[in-house]
Amino acid sequence: MTRVAGLLVAGIAVTLSLVHLGMTGHMFGHMLAVAVAAPLLAWRGPGQADTAAGHGMPLLIAAVELVVVWGWHLPAARDAADGSVAIALVEQAMFLGVGVALWRAALTRPASGVAALLLTSMHMTLLGVLIGLAPRPLYDMMAMHPASGLDALADQQLGGVVMLVIGGASYCLGGLWMLAELLRQGTSREREARA
């Protein structure tokens, strides 16, 4: 069921990132891909074997994710994606792919996964803040098609807020949830050892 939900959210994310809803809508599409669809697609419930790729070192995958996310937010890369549907689809596929790999690796190796998710939360928050606090529009094509009722700078600022709130929060909450589970397991083992 989570796989179907993840695919549905991924489809919505691609649609939002391709239609002209300004930086805010575009960023909402990206955040749906990495912060909602990716963990849904990565999740394996009890009794479900996980034979897919993505079991690598969570911190290494987090570093790759950082390069992908920050790389696509460079103005030249952003302009290329805004000017071509094919490049925009590659961009969204890379976001989703690296997001699934990160979440899957984190869920498979929770100890280092906690660190990977919390570090990802920090860089997502930082990038959202930098985009939101920029004194001028950073992306030409986005400035030409701001969200309804907003000028280009306000649209970019709201897009930055969407990134730092949704992206930063999902990775932070995921990391804290995994940390709580690890601590709970450790406490349970200690009680069993004493009994």
Contact map, one row per residue, 1 for C-alpha under 8 A:
111110000000000000000000000000000000000000000000000000000000000000000000000000000000000000000000000000000000000000000000000000000000000000000000000000000000000000000000000000000000000000000000000
111111000000000000000000000000000000000110100000000000000000000000000000000000000000000000000000000000000000000000000000000000000000000000000000000000000000000000000000000000000000000000000000000
111111100000000000000000000000000000000110100000000000000000000000000000000000000000000000000000000000000000000000000000000000000000000000000000000000000000000000000000000000000000000000000000000
111111110000000000000000000000000000000000000000000000000000000000000000000000000000000000000000000000000000000000000000000000000000000000000000000000000000000000000000000000000000000000000000000
111111111000000000000000000000000000100100000000000000000000000000000000000000000000000000000000000000000000000000000000000000000000000000000000000000000000000000000000000000000000000000000000000
011111111100000000000000000000000001111110000000000000000000000000000000000000000000000000000000000000000000000000000000000000000000000000000000000000000000000000000000000000000000000000000000000
001111111110000000000000000000000000100010000000000000000000000000000000000000000000000000000000000000000000000000000000000000000000000000000000000000000000000000000000000000000000000000000000000
000111111111000000000000000000000000100000000000000000000000000000000000000000000000000000000000000000000000000000000000000000000000000000000000000000000000000000000000000000000000000000000000000
000011111111100000000000000000011001100000000000000000000000000000000000000000000000000000000000000000000000000000000000000000000000000000000000000000000000000000000000000000000000000000000000000
000001111111110000000000000000011000110000000000000000000000000000000000000000000000000000000001000000000000000000000000000000000000000000000000000000000000000000000000000000000000000000000000000
000000111111111000000000000000000000000000000000000000000000000000000000000000000000000000000000000000000000000000000000000000000000000000000000000000000000000000000000000000000000000000000000000
000000011111111100000000000010010000000000000000000000000000000000000000000000000000000000000000000000000000000000000000000000000000000000000000000000000000000000000000000000000000000000000000000
000000001111111110000000000111111000000000000000000000000000000000000000000000000000000000000000000000000000000000000000000000000000000000000000000000000000000000000000000000000000000000000000000
000000000111111111000000000011001000000000000000000000000000000000000000000000000000000010010000000000000000000000000000000000000000000000000000000000000000000000000000000000000000000000000000000
000000000011111111100000000010000000000000000000000000000000000000000000000000000000000000000000000000000000000000000000000000000000000000000000000000000000000000000000000000000000000000000000000
000000000001111111101000110110000000000000000000000000000000000000000000000000000000000000000000000000000000000000000000000000000000000000000000000000000000000000000000000000000000000000000000000
000000000000111111110000111111000000000000000000000000000000000000000000000000000000000100010000000000000000000000000000000000000000000000000000000000000000000000000000000000000000000000000000000
000000000000011111110000010000000000000000000000000000000000000000000000000000000000100100000000000000000000000000000000000000000000000000000000000000000000000000000000000000000000000000000000000
000000000000001111111000010000000000000000000000000000000000000000000000000000000000000000000000000000000000000000000000000000000000000000000000000000000000000000000000000000000000000000000000000
000000000000000011111100110000000000000000000000000000000000000000000000000000000000000000000000000000000000000000000000000000000000000000000000111000000000000000000000000000000000000000000000000
000000000000000100111111110000000000000000000000000000000000000000000000000000000000000000000000000000000000000000000000000000000000000000000000111100000000000000000000000000000000000000000000000
000000000000000000011111110000000000000000000000000000000000000000000000000000000000000000000000000000000000000000000000000000000000000000000110111100000011000000000000000000000000000000000000000
000000000000000000001111111000000000000000000000000000000000000000000000000000000000000000000000000000000000000000000000000000000000000000000100011000000011011000000000000000000000000000000000000
000000000000000000001111111100000000000000000000000000000000000000000000000000000000000000000000000000000000000000000000000000000000000000000000001000000011011101000000000000000000000000000000000
000000000000000110011111111110000000000000000000000000000000000000000000000000000000000000000000000000000000000000000000000000000000000000000000001000000000001000000000000000000000000000000000000
000000000000000111111111111111000000000000000000000000000000000000000000000000000000000000000000000000000000000000000000000000000000000000000000000000000000001000000000000000000000000000000000000
000000000000000010000011111111100000000000000000000000000000000000000000000000000000000000000000000000000000000000000000000000000000000000000000000000000000001101100000000000000000000000000000000
000000000000100110000001111111110000000000000000000000000000000000000000000000000000000000000000000000000000000000000000000000000000000000000000000000000000001001100000000000000000000000000000000
000000000001111110000000111111111000000000000000000000000000000000000000000000000000000000000000000000000000000000000000000000000000000000000000000000000000000000000000000000000000000000000000000
000000000000110010000000011111111100000000000000000000000000000000000000000000000000000000010010000000000000000000000000000000000000000000000000000000000000000000000000000000000000000000000000000
000000000000100000000000001111111111000000000000000000000000000000000000000000000000000000000000000000000000000000000000000000000000000000000000000000000000000001100110000000000000000000000000000
000000001101100000000000000111111111100000000000000000000000000000000000000000000000000000000000000000000000000000000000000000000000000000000000000000000000000000000000000000000000000000000000000
000000001100110000000000000011111111110000000000000000000000000000000000000000000000000000010011001000000000000000000000000000000000000000000000000000000000000000000000000000000000000000000000000
000000000000000000000000000001111111111000000000000000000000000000000000000000000000000000000011001100000000000000000000000000000000000000000000000000000000000000000010000000000000000000000000000
000000000000000000000000000000111111111000000000000000000000000000000000000000000000000000000000001000000000000000000000000000000000000000000000000000000000000000000110011000000000000000000000000
000001001000000000000000000000111111111100000000000000000000000000000000000000000000000000000000000000000000000000000000000000000000000000000000000000000000000000000000010000000000000000000000000
000011111100000000000000000000011111111110000000000000000000000000000000000000000000000000000001000000000000000000000000000000000000000000000000000000000000000000000000000000000000000000000000000
000001000100000000000000000000001111111111000000000000000000000000000000000000000000000000000001101100100000000000000000000000000000000000000000000000000000000000000000000000000000000000000000000
000001000000000000000000000000000111111111100000000000000000000000000000000000000000000000000000001100110000000000000000000000000000000000000000000000000000000000000000000000000000000000000000000
011011000000000000000000000000000001111111100000000000000000000000000000000000000000000000000000000000000000000000000000000000000000000000000000000000000000000000000000000000000000000000000000000
011001100000000000000000000000000000111111100000000000000000000000000000000000000000000000000000000100000000000000000000000000000000000000000000000000000000000000000000000000000000000000000000000
000000000000000000000000000000000000011111110000000000000000000000000000000000000000000000000000000110110000000000000000000000000000000000000000000000000000000000000000000000000000000000000000000
011000000000000000000000000000000000001111111000000000000000000000000000000000000000000000000000000000110010000000000000000000000000000000000000000000000000000000000000000000000000000000000000000
000000000000000000000000000000000000000001111101110000000000000000000000000000000000000000000000000000000000000000000000000000000000000000000000000000000000000000000000000000000000000000000000000
000000000000000000000000000000000000000000111111000000000000000000000000000000000000000000000000000000000000000000000000000000000000000000000000000000000000000000000000000000000000000000000000000
000000000000000000000000000000000000000000011111000000000000000000000000000000000000000000000000000000000000000000000000000000000000000000000000000000000000000000000000000000000000000000000000000
000000000000000000000000000000000000000000001111100000000000000000000000000000000000000000000000000000000000000000000000000000000000000000000000000000000000000000000000000000000000000000000000000
000000000000000000000000000000000000000000011111110000000000000000000000000000000000000000000000000000000000000000000000000000000000000000000000000000000000000000000000000000000000000000000000000
000000000000000000000000000000000000000000010011111000000000000000000000000000000000000000000000000000000000000000000000000000000000000000000000000000000000000000000000000000000000000000000000000
000000000000000000000000000000000000000000010001111100000000000000000000000000000000000000000000000000000000000000000000000000000000000000000000000000000000000000000000000000000000000000000000000
000000000000000000000000000000000000000000000000111110000000000000000000000000000000000000000000000000000000000000000000000000000000000000000000000000000000000000000000000000000000000000000000000
000000000000000000000000000000000000000000000000011111100000000000000000000000000000000000000000000000000000000000000000000000000000000000000000000000000000000000000000000000000000000000000000000
000000000000000000000000000000000000000000000000001111110000000000000000000000000000000000000000000010000000000000000000000000000000000000000000000000000000000000000000000000000000000000000000000
000000000000000000000000000000000000000000000000000111110000000000000000000000000000000000000000000111011000000000000000000000000000000000000000000000000000000000000000000000000000000000000000000
000000000000000000000000000000000000000000000000000111111100000000000000000000000000000000000000000010011001100000000000000000000000000000000000000000000000000000000000000000000000000000000000000
000000000000000000000000000000000000000000000000000011111101100000000000000000000000000000000000000000001000000000000000000000000000000000000000000000000000000000000000000000000000000000000000000
000000000000000000000000000000000000000000000000000000111111100000000000000000000000000000000000000000001000100100000000000000000000000000000000000000000000000000000000000000000000000000000000000
000000000000000000000000000000000000000000000000000000111111110000000000000000000000000000000000000001001100100110010000000000000000000000000000000000000000000000000000000000000000000000000000000
000000000000000000000000000000000000000000000000000000001111111000000000000000000000000000000000000000000000000110110000000000000000000000000000000000000000000000000000000000000000000000000000000
000000000000000000000000000000000000000000000000000000011111111100000000000000000000000000000000000000000000000000000000000000000000000000000000000000000000000000000000000000000000000000000000000
000000000000000000000000000000000000000000000000000000011111111110000000000000000000000000000000010011001000000000000000000000000000000000000000000000000000000000000000000000000000000000000000000
000000000000000000000000000000000000000000000000000000000111111111000000000000000000000000000000000001000000000000011011000000000000000000000000000000000000000000000000000000000000000000000000000
000000000000000000000000000000000000000000000000000000000011111111100000000000000000000000000000000000000000000000000000000000000000000000000000000000000000000000000000000000000000000000000000000
000000000000000000000000000000000000000000000000000000000001111111110000000000000000000000000000010000000000000000000000000000000000000000000000000000000000000000000000000000000000000000000000000
000000000000000000000000000000000000000000000000000000000000111111111000000000000000000000000010011001000000000000000000000000000000000000000000000000000000000000000000000000000000000000000000000
000000000000000000000000000000000000000000000000000000000000011111111100000000000000000000000000000000000000000000000001001000000000000000000000000000000000000000000000000000000000000000000000000
000000000000000000000000000000000000000000000000000000000000001111111110000000000000000000000000000000000000000000000000000000000000000000000000000000000000000000000000000000000000000000000000000
000000000000000000000000000000000000000000000000000000000000000111111111000000000000000000000110010000000000000000000000000000000000000000000000000000000000000000000000000000000000000000000000000
000000000000000000000000000000000000000000000000000000000000000011111111100000000000000000000010000000000000000000000000000000000000000000000000000000000000000000000000000000000000000000000000000
000000000000000000000000000000000000000000000000000000000000000001111111110000000000000000000000000000000000000000000000000000100000000000000000000000000000000000000000000000000000000000000000000
000000000000000000000000000000000000000000000000000000000000000000111111110010000000000000000000000000000000000000000000000000000000000000000000000000000000000000000000000000000000000000000000000
000000000000000000000000000000000000000000000000000000000000000000011111111011000000000000100000000000000000000000000000000000000000000000000000000000000000000000000000000000000000000000000000000
000000000000000000000000000000000000000000000000000000000000000000001111111011000000000000000000000000000000000000000000000000000000000000000000000000000000000000000000000000000000000000000000000
000000000000000000000000000000000000000000000000000000000000000000000111111111000000000000000000000000000000000000000000000000000000000000000000000000000000000000000000000000000000000000000000000
000000000000000000000000000000000000000000000000000000000000000000000001111111100000000000000000000000000000000000000000000000000000000001100000000000000000000000000000000000000000000000000000000
000000000000000000000000000000000000000000000000000000000000000000000000011111110000000000000000000000000000000000000000000000000000000000000000000000000000000000000000000000000000000000000000000
000000000000000000000000000000000000000000000000000000000000000000000011111111111000000000000000000000000000000000000000000000000000000000000000000000000000000000000000000000000000000000000000000
000000000000000000000000000000000000000000000000000000000000000000000001111111111100000000000000000000000000000000000000000000000000000000100000000000000000000000000000000000000000000000000000000
000000000000000000000000000000000000000000000000000000000000000000000000001111111110000000000000000000000000000000000000000000000000000000111000000000000000000000000000000000000000000000000000000
000000000000000000000000000000000000000000000000000000000000000000000000000111111111001100000000000000000000000000000000000000000000000000000000000000000000000000000000000000000000000000000000000
000000000000000000000000000000000000000000000000000000000000000000000000000011111111111100100000000000000000000000000000000000000000000000000000000000000000000000000000000000000000000000000000000
000000000000000000000000000000000000000000000000000000000000000000000000000001111111101100000000000000000000000000000000000000000000000000001100000000000000000000000000000000000000000000000000000
000000000000000000000000000000000000000000000000000000000000000000000000000000111111101000000000000000000000000000000000000000000000000000001000000000000000000000000000000000000000000000000000000
000000000000000000000000000000000000000000000000000000000000000000000000000000011111111100000000000000000000000000000000000000000000000000000000000000000000000000000000000000000000000000000000000
000000000000000001000000000000000000000000000000000000000000000000000000000000001111111110000000000000000000000000000000000000000000000000000000000000000000000000000000000000000000000000000000000
000000000000000000000000000000000000000000000000000000000000000000000000000000001001111111000000000000000000000000000000000000000000000000000000000000000000000000000000000000000000000000000000000
000000000000000000000000000000000000000000000000000000000000000000000000000000011111111111100000000000000000000000000000000000000000000000000000000000000000000000000000000000000000000000000000000
000000000000000011000000000000000000000000000000000000000000000000000000000000011101111111110000000000000000000000000000000000000000000000000000000000000000000000000000000000000000000000000000000
000000000000010000000000000000000000000000000000000000000000000000000000000000000000111111111000000000000000000000000000000000000000000000000000000000000000000000000000000000000000000000000000000
000000000000000000000000000000000000000000000000000000000000000000000000000000000000011111111100000000000000000000000000000000000000000000000000000000000000000000000000000000000000000000000000000
000000000000000000000000000000000000000000000000000000000000000000000001000000001000001111111110000000000000000000000000000000000000000000000000000000000000000000000000000000000000000000000000000
000000000000010010000000000001001000000000000000000000000000000000000000000000000000000111111111000000000000000000000000000000000000000000000000000000000000000000000000000000000000000000000000000
000000000000000000000000000000000000000000000000000000000000000000000000000000000000000011111111100000000000000000000000000000000000000000000000000000000000000000000000000000000000000000000000000
000000000000000000000000000000000000000000000000000000000000000000010000000000000000000001111111110000000000000000000000000000000000000000000000000000000000000000000000000000000000000000000000000
000000000000000000000000000001001100000000000000000000000000000010011000000000000000000000111111111000000000000000000000000000000000000000000000000000000000000000000000000000000000000000000000000
000000000100000000000000000000001100110000000000000000000000000000000000000000000000000000011111111100000000000000000000000000000000000000000000000000000000000000000000000000000000000000000000000
000000000000000000000000000000000000010000000000000000000000000000000000000000000000000000001111111110000000000000000000000000000000000000000000000000000000000000000000000000000000000000000000000
000000000000000000000000000000000000000000000000000000000000100110010000000000000000000000000111111111000000000000000000000000000000000000000000000000000000000000000000000000000000000000000000000
000000000000000000000000000000001110011000000000000000000000000010000000000000000000000000000011111111100000000000000000000000000000000000000000000000000000000000000000000000000000000000000000000
000000000000000000000000000000000100011011000000000001000000000000000000000000000000000000000001111111110000000000000000000000000000000000000000000000000000000000000000000000000000000000000000000
000000000000000000000000000000000000000001000000000011100000100000000000000000000000000000000000111111111000000000000000000000000000000000000000000000000000000000000000000000000000000000000000000
000000000000000000000000000000000000000000000000000001000100110010000000000000000000000000000000011111111100000000010000000000000000000000000000000000000000000000000000000000000000000000000000000
000000000000000000000000000000000000011001100000000000000000000000000000000000000000000000000000001111111110000010001000000000000000000000000000000000000000000000000000000000000000000000000000000
000000000000000000000000000000000000001001100000000001100000000000000000000000000000000000000000000111111111000000000000000000000000000000000000000000000000000000000000000000000000000000000000000
000000000000000000000000000000000000000000000000000001111100100000000000000000000000000000000000000011111111100010000000000000000000000000000000000000000000000000000000000000000000000000000000000
000000000000000000000000000000000000000000000000000000000100000000000000000000000000000000000000000001111111111111011000000000000000000000000000000000000000000000000000000000000000000000000000000
000000000000000000000000000000000000000000100000000000000000000000000000000000000000000000000000000000111111110010000000000000000000000000000000000000000000000000000000000000000100000000000000000
000000000000000000000000000000000000000000000000000000100000000000000000000000000000000000000000000000011111110010000000000000000000000000000000000000000000000000000000000000000000000000000000000
000000000000000000000000000000000000000000000000000000101100000000000000000000000000000000000000000000001111111110000000000000000000000000000000000000000000000000000000000000000000000000000000000
000000000000000000000000000000000000000000000000000000000000000000000000000000000000000000000000000000000111111111000000000000000000000000000000000000000000000000000000000000000110010000000000000
000000000000000000000000000000000000000000000000000000000000000000000000000000000000000000000000000000000100111111100000000000000000000000000000000000000000000000000000000000000010010000000000000
000000000000000000000000000000000000000000000000000000001110000000000000000000000000000000000000000000000100111111110000000000000000000000000000000000000000000000000000000000000000000000000000000
000000000000000000000000000000000000000000000000000000000110000000000000000000000000000000000000000000101111111111111000000000000000000000000000000000000000000000000000000000100100000000000000000
000000000000000000000000000000000000000000000000000000000000000000000000000000000000000000000000000000000100011111111100000000000000000000000000000000000000000000000000000001110110000000000000000
000000000000000000000000000000000000000000000000000000000010000000000000000000000000000000000000000000000000001111111110000000000000000000000000000000000000000000000000000000100000000000000000000
000000000000000000000000000000000000000000000000000000000110010000000000000000000000000000000000000001000100000111111111000000000000000000000000000000000000000000000000000000100000000000000000000
000000000000000000000000000000000000000000000000000000000000010000000000000000000000000000000000000000100100000011111111100000000000000000000000000000000000000000000000001101100000000000000000000
000000000000000000000000000000000000000000000000000000000000000000000000000000000000000000000000000000000000000001111111110000000000000000000000000000000000000000000000001100110000000000000000000
000000000000000000000000000000000000000000000000000000000000010000000000000000000000000000000000000000000000000000111111111000000000000000000000000000000000000000000000000000000000000000000000000
000000000000000000000000000000000000000000000000000000000000010001000000000000000000000000000000000000000000000000011111111100000000000000000000000000000000000000000001001000000000000000000000000
000000000000000000000000000000000000000000000000000000000000000000000000000000000000000000000000000000000000000000001111111110000000000000000000000000000000000000000011111100000000000000000000000
000000000000000000000000000000000000000000000000000000000000000000000000000000000000000000000000000000000000000000000111111111000000000000000000000000000000000000000001000000000000000000000000000
000000000000000000000000000000000000000000000000000000000000000001000000000000000000000000000000000000000000000000000011111111100000000000000000000000000000000000000001000000000000000000000000000
000000000000000000000000000000000000000000000000000000000000000000000000000000000000000000000000000000000000000000000001111111110000000000000000000000000000000000110011000000000000000000000000000
000000000000000000000000000000000000000000000000000000000000000000000000000000000000000000000000000000000000000000000000111111111000000000000000000000000000000000111011000000000000000000000000000
000000000000000000000000000000000000000000000000000000000000000000000000000000000000000000000000000000000000000000000000011111111100000000000000000000000000000000010000000000000000000000000000000
000000000000000000000000000000000000000000000000000000000000000000000100000000000000000000000000000000000000000000000000001111111110000000000000000000000000000100110000000000000000000000000000000
000000000000000000000000000000000000000000000000000000000000000000000000000000000000000000000000000000000000000000000000000111111111000000000000000000000000001111110000000000000000000000000000000
000000000000000000000000000000000000000000000000000000000000000000000000000000000000000000000000000000000000000000000000000011111111100000000000000000000000000110010000000000000000000000000000000
000000000000000000000000000000000000000000000000000000000000000000000000000000000000000000000000000000000000000000000000000001111111110000000000000000000000000100000000000000000000000000000000000
000000000000000000000000000000000000000000000000000000000000000000000000000000000000000000000000000000000000000000000000000000111111110001000000000000000001101100000000000000000000000000000000000
000000000000000000000000000000000000000000000000000000000000000000000000000000000000000000000000000000000000000000000000000000011111110000000000000000000001111110000000000000000000000000000000000
000000000000000000000000000000000000000000000000000000000000000000000000000000000000000000000000000000000000000000000000000000001111111000000000000000000000100100000000000000000000000000000000000
000000000000000000000000000000000000000000000000000000000000000000000000000000000000000000000000000000000000000000000000000000000111111111000000000000000000100000000000000000000000000000000000000
000000000000000000000000000000000000000000000000000000000000000000000000000000000000000000000000000000000000000000000000000000000000111110000000000000001000000000000000000000000000000000000000000
000000000000000000000000000000000000000000000000000000000000000000000000000000000000000000000000000000000000000000000000000000000000011111000000000000001000000000000000000000000000000000000000000
000000000000000000000000000000000000000000000000000000000000000000000000000000000000000000000000000000000000000000000000000000000000011111110010000000011001000000000000000000000000000000000000000
000000000000000000000000000000000000000000000000000000000000000000000000001000000000000000000000000000000000000000000000000000000010010111110000000000000000000000000000000000000000000000000000000
000000000000000000000000000000000000000000000000000000000000000000000000001001100000000000000000000000000000000000000000000000000000000011111110000000000000000000000000000000000000000000000000000
000000000000000000000000000000000000000000000000000000000000000000000000000000100000000000000000000000000000000000000000000000000000000011111111000000000000000000000000000000000000000000000000000
000000000000000000000000000000000000000000000000000000000000000000000000000000100110000000000000000000000000000000000000000000000000000000111111100000000000000000000000000000000000000000000000000
000000000000000000000110000000000000000000000000000000000000000000000000000000000100000000000000000000000000000000000000000000000000000000111111110000010000000000000000000000000000000000000000000
000000000000000000000100000000000000000000000000000000000000000000000000000000000000000000000000000000000000000000000000000000000000000010111111110000111000000000000000000000000000000000000000000
000000000000000000000000000000000000000000000000000000000000000000000000000000000000000000000000000000000000000000000000000000000000000000011111110000010000000000000000000000000000000000000000000
000000000000000000011100000000000000000000000000000000000000000000000000000000000000000000000000000000000000000000000000000000000000000000001111111000010000000000000000000000000000000000000000000
000000000000000000011110000000000000000000000000000000000000000000000000000000000000000000000000000000000000000000000000000000000000000000000111111101110010000000000000000000000000000000000000000
000000000000000000011111100000000000000000000000000000000000000000000000000000000000000000000000000000000000000000000000000000000000000000000000111111110010000000000000000000000000000000000000000
000000000000000000001100000000000000000000000000000000000000000000000000000000000000000000000000000000000000000000000000000000000000000000000000011111000000000000000000000000000000000000000000000
000000000000000000000000000000000000000000000000000000000000000000000000000000000000000000000000000000000000000000000000000000000000000000000000001111100000000000000000000000000000000000000000000
000000000000000000000000000000000000000000000000000000000000000000000000000000000000000000000000000000000000000000000000000000000000000000000000011111111110000000000000000000000000000000000000000
000000000000000000000000000000000000000000000000000000000000000000000000000000000000000000000000000000000000000000000000000000000000000000000010011011111110000000000000000000000000000000000000000
000000000000000000000000000000000000000000000000000000000000000000000000000000000000000000000000000000000000000000000000000000000000000010000111111001111111000000000000000000000000000000000000000
000000000000000000000000000000000000000000000000000000000000000000000000000000000000000000000000000000000000000000000000000000000000001110000010000001111111100000000000000000000000000000000000000
000000000000000000000000000000000000000000000000000000000000000000000000000000000000000000000000000000000000000000000000000000000000000000000000000001111111110000000000000000000000000000000000000
000000000000000000000111000000000000000000000000000000000000000000000000000000000000000000000000000000000000000000000000000000000000000000000000011001111111111000000000000000000000000000000000000
000000000000000000000111000000000000000000000000000000000000000000000000000000000000000000000000000000000000000000000000000000000011000010000000000000011111111100000000000000000000000000000000000
000000000000000000000000000000000000000000000000000000000000000000000000000000000000000000000000000000000000000000000000000000000011110000000000000000001111111110000000000000000000000000000000000
000000000000000000000011000000000000000000000000000000000000000000000000000000000000000000000000000000000000000000000000000000000001000000000000000000000111111111000000000000000000000000000000000
000000000000000000000011111100000000000000000000000000000000000000000000000000000000000000000000000000000000000000000000000000010011000000000000000000000011111111100000000000000000000000000000000
000000000000000000000001001000000000000000000000000000000000000000000000000000000000000000000000000000000000000000000000000000111111100000000000000000000001111111110000000000000000000000000000000
000000000000000000000000000000000000000000000000000000000000000000000000000000000000000000000000000000000000000000000000000000011001000000000000000000000000111111111000000000000000000000000000000
000000000000000000000001001100100000000000000000000000000000000000000000000000000000000000000000000000000000000000000000000000010000000000000000000000000000011111111110000000000000000000000000000
000000000000000000000000001100100000000000000000000000000000000000000000000000000000000000000000000000000000000000000000000110110000000000000000000000000000001111111111000000000000000000000000000
000000000000000000000000000000000000000000000000000000000000000000000000000000000000000000000000000000000000000000000000000111111000000000000000000000000000000111111111100000000000000000000000000
000000000000000000000000000000000000000000000000000000000000000000000000000000000000000000000000000000000000000000000000000010000000000000000000000000000000000011111111100000000000000000000000000
000000000000000000000000000000100010000000000000000000000000000000000000000000000000000000000000000000000000000000000000000000000000000000000000000000000000000001111111110000000000000000000000000
000000000000000000000000000000100110000000000000000000000000000000000000000000000000000000000000000000000000000000000000100110000000000000000000000000000000000001111111111000000000000000000000000
000000000000000000000000000000000000000000000000000000000000000000000000000000000000000000000000000000000000000000000001111110000000000000000000000000000000000000111111111100000000000000000000000
000000000000000000000000000000000000000000000000000000000000000000000000000000000000000000000000000000000000000000000000100000000000000000000000000000000000000000011111111110000000000000000000000
000000000000000000000000000000000011000000000000000000000000000000000000000000000000000000000000000000000000000000000000100000000000000000000000000000000000000000000111111111000000000000000000000
000000000000000000000000000000000010000000000000000000000000000000000000000000000000000000000000000000000000000000001101100000000000000000000000000000000000000000000011111111100000000000000000000
000000000000000000000000000000000000000000000000000000000000000000000000000000000000000000000000000000000000000000001100100000000000000000000000000000000000000000000001111111110000000000000000000
000000000000000000000000000000000000000000000000000000000000000000000000000000000000000000000000000000000000000000000000000000000000000000000000000000000000000000000000111111111000000000000000000
000000000000000000000000000000000000000000000000000000000000000000000000000000000000000000000000000000000000000001001000000000000000000000000000000000000000000000000000011111111100000000000000000
000000000000000000000000000000000000000000000000000000000000000000000000000000000000000000000000000000000000000011111100000000000000000000000000000000000000000000000000001111111110000000000000000
000000000000000000000000000000000000000000000000000000000000000000000000000000000000000000000000000000000000000001000100000000000000000000000000000000000000000000000000000111111111000000000000000
000000000000000000000000000000000000000000000000000000000000000000000000000000000000000000000000000000000000000000000000000000000000000000000000000000000000000000000000000011111111100000000000000
000000000000000000000000000000000000000000000000000000000000000000000000000000000000000000000000000000000010010011000000000000000000000000000000000000000000000000000000000001111111110000000000000
000000000000000000000000000000000000000000000000000000000000000000000000000000000000000000000000000000000000011001000000000000000000000000000000000000000000000000000000000000111111111000000000000
000000000000000000000000000000000000000000000000000000000000000000000000000000000000000000000000000000000000000000000000000000000000000000000000000000000000000000000000000000011111111100000000000
000000000000000000000000000000000000000000000000000000000000000000000000000000000000000000000000000000000000000000000000000000000000000000000000000000000000000000000000000000001111111110000000000
000000000000000000000000000000000000000000000000000000000000000000000000000000000000000000000000000000000000011000000000000000000000000000000000000000000000000000000000000000000111111111000000000
000000000000000000000000000000000000000000000000000000000000000000000000000000000000000000000000000000000000000000000000000000000000000000000000000000000000000000000000000000000011111111100000000
000000000000000000000000000000000000000000000000000000000000000000000000000000000000000000000000000000000000000000000000000000000000000000000000000000000000000000000000000000000001111111110000000
000000000000000000000000000000000000000000000000000000000000000000000000000000000000000000000000000000000000000000000000000000000000000000000000000000000000000000000000000000000000111111111000000
000000000000000000000000000000000000000000000000000000000000000000000000000000000000000000000000000000000000000000000000000000000000000000000000000000000000000000000000000000000000011111111100000
000000000000000000000000000000000000000000000000000000000000000000000000000000000000000000000000000000000000000000000000000000000000000000000000000000000000000000000000000000000000001111111110000
000000000000000000000000000000000000000000000000000000000000000000000000000000000000000000000000000000000000000000000000000000000000000000000000000000000000000000000000000000000000000111111111000
000000000000000000000000000000000000000000000000000000000000000000000000000000000000000000000000000000000000000000000000000000000000000000000000000000000000000000000000000000000000000011111111100
000000000000000000000000000000000000000000000000000000000000000000000000000000000000000000000000000000000000000000000000000000000000000000000000000000000000000000000000000000000000000001111111110
000000000000000000000000000000000000000000000000000000000000000000000000000000000000000000000000000000000000000000000000000000000000000000000000000000000000000000000000000000000000000000111111111
000000000000000000000000000000000000000000000000000000000000000000000000000000000000000000000000000000000000000000000000000000000000000000000000000000000000000000000000000000000000000000011111111
000000000000000000000000000000000000000000000000000000000000000000000000000000000000000000000000000000000000000000000000000000000000000000000000000000000000000000000000000000000000000000001111111
000000000000000000000000000000000000000000000000000000000000000000000000000000000000000000000000000000000000000000000000000000000000000000000000000000000000000000000000000000000000000000000111111
000000000000000000000000000000000000000000000000000000000000000000000000000000000000000000000000000000000000000000000000000000000000000000000000000000000000000000000000000000000000000000000011111
